[in-house]
């Protein structure tokens, strides 16, 4: 699965209310490039937007909080070739 698709899984976890899944994605720096990617070209909401819209403060805090390896770089954003 591409790093972009892995990043979009955060939206699914927010919509499901799965805080454990959000934390796992946040901590996976080798596969997830960002938790704040937009859903699609037509739908520009990110996981954080969905969490705030649902008034899910716990999910929003997880999305913006630093993970345990805050200084370790994330995988690069995918590029078209």
Rosetta constraint file for C-alpha pairs under 8 A:
AtomPair CA 1 CA 5 HARMONIC 6.38 0.50
AtomPair CA 1 CA 6 HARMONIC 6.61 0.50
AtomPair CA 2 CA 6 HARMONIC 6.21 0.50
AtomPair CA 2 CA 31 HARMONIC 7.81 0.50
AtomPair CA 2 CA 78 HARMONIC 7.69 0.50
AtomPair CA 3 CA 7 HARMONIC 6.03 0.50
AtomPair CA 3 CA 31 HARMONIC 5.41 0.50
AtomPair CA 3 CA 32 HARMONIC 5.32 0.50
AtomPair CA 3 CA 33 HARMONIC 6.02 0.50
AtomPair CA 3 CA 75 HARMONIC 7.62 0.50
AtomPair CA 3 CA 77 HARMONIC 7.04 0.50
AtomPair CA 3 CA 78 HARMONIC 6.64 0.50
AtomPair CA 4 CA 8 HARMONIC 6.33 0.50
AtomPair CA 4 CA 32 HARMONIC 7.25 0.50
AtomPair CA 4 CA 33 HARMONIC 7.04 0.50
AtomPair CA 4 CA 37 HARMONIC 7.93 0.50
AtomPair CA 4 CA 77 HARMONIC 7.16 0.50
AtomPair CA 4 CA 78 HARMONIC 6.64 0.50
AtomPair CA 5 CA 9 HARMONIC 6.50 0.50
AtomPair CA 6 CA 10 HARMONIC 7.75 0.50
AtomPair CA 6 CA 25 HARMONIC 7.97 0.50
AtomPair CA 6 CA 31 HARMONIC 6.57 0.50
AtomPair CA 6 CA 32 HARMONIC 5.50 0.50
AtomPair CA 6 CA 33 HARMONIC 7.99 0.50
AtomPair CA 7 CA 25 HARMONIC 7.65 0.50
AtomPair CA 7 CA 31 HARMONIC 7.99 0.50
AtomPair CA 7 CA 32 HARMONIC 5.01 0.50
AtomPair CA 7 CA 33 HARMONIC 6.15 0.50
AtomPair CA 7 CA 34 HARMONIC 5.58 0.50
AtomPair CA 7 CA 35 HARMONIC 5.41 0.50
AtomPair CA 7 CA 36 HARMONIC 7.63 0.50
AtomPair CA 7 CA 37 HARMONIC 6.67 0.50
AtomPair CA 8 CA 12 HARMONIC 7.22 0.50
AtomPair CA 8 CA 35 HARMONIC 7.08 0.50
AtomPair CA 8 CA 37 HARMONIC 6.47 0.50
AtomPair CA 8 CA 38 HARMONIC 7.57 0.50
AtomPair CA 8 CA 39 HARMONIC 6.56 0.50
AtomPair CA 8 CA 47 HARMONIC 7.88 0.50
AtomPair CA 9 CA 13 HARMONIC 6.32 0.50
AtomPair CA 9 CA 25 HARMONIC 7.90 0.50
AtomPair CA 10 CA 14 HARMONIC 6.20 0.50
AtomPair CA 10 CA 21 HARMONIC 7.75 0.50
AtomPair CA 10 CA 22 HARMONIC 5.90 0.50
AtomPair CA 10 CA 25 HARMONIC 6.84 0.50
AtomPair CA 10 CA 35 HARMONIC 5.89 0.50
AtomPair CA 10 CA 47 HARMONIC 5.84 0.50
AtomPair CA 11 CA 15 HARMONIC 6.23 0.50
AtomPair CA 11 CA 39 HARMONIC 7.40 0.50
AtomPair CA 11 CA 46 HARMONIC 6.59 0.50
AtomPair CA 11 CA 47 HARMONIC 4.31 0.50
AtomPair CA 11 CA 50 HARMONIC 7.29 0.50
AtomPair CA 12 CA 16 HARMONIC 6.15 0.50
AtomPair CA 12 CA 47 HARMONIC 7.91 0.50
AtomPair CA 13 CA 17 HARMONIC 5.98 0.50
AtomPair CA 13 CA 18 HARMONIC 5.08 0.50
AtomPair CA 13 CA 19 HARMONIC 7.18 0.50
AtomPair CA 13 CA 21 HARMONIC 5.96 0.50
AtomPair CA 13 CA 22 HARMONIC 5.97 0.50
AtomPair CA 14 CA 18 HARMONIC 6.17 0.50
AtomPair CA 14 CA 19 HARMONIC 7.36 0.50
AtomPair CA 14 CA 22 HARMONIC 7.13 0.50
AtomPair CA 14 CA 47 HARMONIC 6.24 0.50
AtomPair CA 14 CA 50 HARMONIC 6.92 0.50
AtomPair CA 14 CA 51 HARMONIC 6.13 0.50
AtomPair CA 14 CA 59 HARMONIC 6.63 0.50
AtomPair CA 15 CA 50 HARMONIC 7.14 0.50
AtomPair CA 15 CA 51 HARMONIC 7.67 0.50
AtomPair CA 17 CA 59 HARMONIC 7.64 0.50
AtomPair CA 18 CA 22 HARMONIC 6.49 0.50
AtomPair CA 19 CA 23 HARMONIC 6.25 0.50
AtomPair CA 19 CA 58 HARMONIC 7.70 0.50
AtomPair CA 19 CA 59 HARMONIC 6.14 0.50
AtomPair CA 19 CA 62 HARMONIC 7.78 0.50
AtomPair CA 20 CA 24 HARMONIC 6.22 0.50
AtomPair CA 21 CA 25 HARMONIC 6.23 0.50
AtomPair CA 22 CA 26 HARMONIC 6.07 0.50
AtomPair CA 22 CA 59 HARMONIC 7.38 0.50
AtomPair CA 22 CA 62 HARMONIC 7.00 0.50
AtomPair CA 22 CA 63 HARMONIC 7.17 0.50
AtomPair CA 23 CA 27 HARMONIC 6.16 0.50
AtomPair CA 23 CA 62 HARMONIC 6.56 0.50
AtomPair CA 23 CA 63 HARMONIC 7.93 0.50
AtomPair CA 24 CA 28 HARMONIC 6.25 0.50
AtomPair CA 25 CA 32 HARMONIC 6.61 0.50
AtomPair CA 25 CA 35 HARMONIC 7.67 0.50
AtomPair CA 26 CA 32 HARMONIC 7.51 0.50
AtomPair CA 26 CA 35 HARMONIC 6.85 0.50
AtomPair CA 26 CA 62 HARMONIC 7.80 0.50
AtomPair CA 26 CA 63 HARMONIC 7.03 0.50
AtomPair CA 26 CA 67 HARMONIC 6.46 0.50
AtomPair CA 27 CA 67 HARMONIC 5.70 0.50
AtomPair CA 27 CA 68 HARMONIC 6.99 0.50
AtomPair CA 27 CA 69 HARMONIC 7.50 0.50
AtomPair CA 28 CA 32 HARMONIC 5.91 0.50
AtomPair CA 29 CA 33 HARMONIC 6.72 0.50
AtomPair CA 29 CA 72 HARMONIC 7.77 0.50
AtomPair CA 29 CA 73 HARMONIC 7.10 0.50
AtomPair CA 29 CA 74 HARMONIC 4.62 0.50
AtomPair CA 29 CA 75 HARMONIC 6.09 0.50
AtomPair CA 30 CA 74 HARMONIC 6.24 0.50
AtomPair CA 30 CA 75 HARMONIC 5.33 0.50
AtomPair CA 31 CA 74 HARMONIC 7.96 0.50
AtomPair CA 31 CA 75 HARMONIC 6.28 0.50
AtomPair CA 32 CA 74 HARMONIC 7.08 0.50
AtomPair CA 32 CA 75 HARMONIC 6.53 0.50
AtomPair CA 33 CA 74 HARMONIC 5.53 0.50
AtomPair CA 33 CA 75 HARMONIC 5.13 0.50
AtomPair CA 33 CA 76 HARMONIC 6.04 0.50
AtomPair CA 33 CA 77 HARMONIC 5.82 0.50
AtomPair CA 34 CA 74 HARMONIC 7.88 0.50
AtomPair CA 35 CA 46 HARMONIC 7.89 0.50
AtomPair CA 35 CA 47 HARMONIC 6.82 0.50
AtomPair CA 35 CA 63 HARMONIC 6.54 0.50
AtomPair CA 36 CA 46 HARMONIC 5.32 0.50
AtomPair CA 36 CA 47 HARMONIC 5.99 0.50
AtomPair CA 36 CA 48 HARMONIC 6.54 0.50
AtomPair CA 36 CA 63 HARMONIC 7.80 0.50
AtomPair CA 37 CA 46 HARMONIC 5.52 0.50
AtomPair CA 37 CA 47 HARMONIC 7.48 0.50
AtomPair CA 38 CA 43 HARMONIC 7.11 0.50
AtomPair CA 38 CA 44 HARMONIC 4.97 0.50
AtomPair CA 38 CA 45 HARMONIC 5.25 0.50
AtomPair CA 38 CA 46 HARMONIC 4.48 0.50
AtomPair CA 38 CA 47 HARMONIC 7.69 0.50
AtomPair CA 39 CA 43 HARMONIC 5.70 0.50
AtomPair CA 39 CA 44 HARMONIC 5.86 0.50
AtomPair CA 39 CA 45 HARMONIC 5.86 0.50
AtomPair CA 39 CA 46 HARMONIC 5.92 0.50
AtomPair CA 40 CA 44 HARMONIC 6.03 0.50
AtomPair CA 45 CA 49 HARMONIC 5.52 0.50
AtomPair CA 45 CA 50 HARMONIC 6.78 0.50
AtomPair CA 46 CA 50 HARMONIC 6.42 0.50
AtomPair CA 47 CA 51 HARMONIC 6.17 0.50
AtomPair CA 47 CA 63 HARMONIC 7.74 0.50
AtomPair CA 48 CA 52 HARMONIC 6.15 0.50
AtomPair CA 48 CA 59 HARMONIC 7.84 0.50
AtomPair CA 48 CA 60 HARMONIC 5.63 0.50
AtomPair CA 48 CA 63 HARMONIC 6.57 0.50
AtomPair CA 49 CA 53 HARMONIC 6.04 0.50
AtomPair CA 50 CA 54 HARMONIC 6.16 0.50
AtomPair CA 51 CA 55 HARMONIC 6.06 0.50
AtomPair CA 51 CA 56 HARMONIC 4.99 0.50
AtomPair CA 51 CA 57 HARMONIC 6.96 0.50
AtomPair CA 51 CA 59 HARMONIC 6.04 0.50
AtomPair CA 51 CA 60 HARMONIC 5.53 0.50
AtomPair CA 52 CA 56 HARMONIC 5.92 0.50
AtomPair CA 52 CA 57 HARMONIC 6.84 0.50
AtomPair CA 52 CA 60 HARMONIC 6.56 0.50
AtomPair CA 56 CA 60 HARMONIC 6.34 0.50
AtomPair CA 57 CA 61 HARMONIC 6.07 0.50
AtomPair CA 58 CA 62 HARMONIC 6.31 0.50
AtomPair CA 59 CA 63 HARMONIC 6.24 0.50
AtomPair CA 60 CA 64 HARMONIC 6.50 0.50
AtomPair CA 61 CA 65 HARMONIC 5.73 0.50
AtomPair CA 66 CA 70 HARMONIC 5.70 0.50
